[in-house]
Amino acid sequence: MTTAIKKRALSFWIHYKRKGMYKKAKQFGFTHPKVVSHSQDLDNLLNKYQNIASH
């Protein structure tokens, strides 16, 4: 898989997770475990994106 395709796929998942995190935060509050879990997933995706972008 090329770098451009990986970045596009990660960008999609980042957008998807971010929307999900905001939705859960609105429903449960920012400190709820479901929101924290989404935030951690989002952090991992952002780290992967950054790692690809820096190479």
C-alpha positions as a Markdown table, in Angstrom:
| # | Residue | x | y | z |
|---|---|---|---|---|
| 1 | Met | 0.0 | 0.0 | 0.0 |
| 2 | Thr | 1.4 | 3.4 | -0.9 |
| 3 | Thr | 2.0 | 6.2 | 1.6 |
| 4 | Ala | -0.7 | 8.3 | 0.0 |
| 5 | Ile | -3.3 | 5.5 | 0.3 |
| 6 | Lys | -2.3 | 4.9 | 3.9 |
| 7 | Lys | -2.6 | 8.6 | 4.8 |
| 8 | Arg | -6.0 | 8.8 | 3.1 |
| 9 | Ala | -7.3 | 5.7 | 5.0 |
| 10 | Leu | -5.9 | 7.0 | 8.3 |
| 11 | Ser | -7.5 | 10.4 | 7.6 |
| 12 | Phe | -10.8 | 8.7 | 7.1 |
| 13 | Trp | -10.5 | 6.8 | 10.4 |
| 14 | Ile | -9.3 | 9.9 | 12.3 |
| 15 | His | -12.4 | 11.8 | 11.1 |
| 16 | Tyr | -14.7 | 8.8 | 12.0 |
| 17 | Lys | -13.2 | 8.4 | 15.5 |
| 18 | Arg | -13.2 | 12.1 | 16.2 |
| 19 | Lys | -16.9 | 12.4 | 15.3 |
| 20 | Gly | -17.7 | 9.3 | 17.4 |
| 21 | Met | -15.7 | 10.8 | 20.4 |
| 22 | Tyr | -17.6 | 14.1 | 20.2 |
| 23 | Lys | -20.9 | 12.3 | 20.0 |
| 24 | Lys | -20.1 | 10.1 | 23.0 |
| 25 | Ala | -18.7 | 13.2 | 25.0 |
| 26 | Lys | -22.0 | 15.0 | 24.3 |
| 27 | Gln | -23.9 | 12.0 | 25.6 |
| 28 | Phe | -21.8 | 10.9 | 28.5 |
| 29 | Gly | -19.4 | 13.7 | 29.4 |
| 30 | Phe | -15.7 | 14.0 | 28.6 |
| 31 | Thr | -14.4 | 11.8 | 31.4 |
| 32 | His | -16.6 | 8.8 | 30.7 |
| 33 | Pro | -14.7 | 5.6 | 30.0 |
| 34 | Lys | -16.3 | 5.2 | 26.5 |
| 35 | Val | -15.1 | 8.8 | 25.6 |
| 36 | Val | -11.6 | 8.1 | 27.0 |
| 37 | Ser | -11.4 | 4.9 | 25.0 |
| 38 | His | -12.3 | 6.8 | 21.8 |
| 39 | Ser | -9.8 | 9.5 | 22.6 |
| 40 | Gln | -7.0 | 6.9 | 23.1 |
| 41 | Asp | -8.0 | 5.2 | 19.8 |
| 42 | Leu | -7.9 | 8.7 | 18.1 |
| 43 | Asp | -4.4 | 9.4 | 19.6 |
| 44 | Asn | -3.1 | 6.1 | 18.2 |
| 45 | Leu | -4.5 | 6.9 | 14.8 |
| 46 | Leu | -3.0 | 10.4 | 14.9 |
| 47 | Asn | 0.4 | 9.0 | 16.0 |
| 48 | Lys | 0.3 | 6.6 | 13.0 |
| 49 | Tyr | -0.5 | 9.4 | 10.7 |
| 50 | Gln | 2.2 | 11.6 | 12.0 |
| 51 | Asn | 4.7 | 8.7 | 11.7 |
| 52 | Ile | 3.8 | 8.2 | 8.1 |
| 53 | Ala | 3.9 | 12.0 | 7.4 |
| 54 | Ser | 7.4 | 12.4 | 8.9 |
| 55 | His | 9.0 | 9.7 | 6.7 |
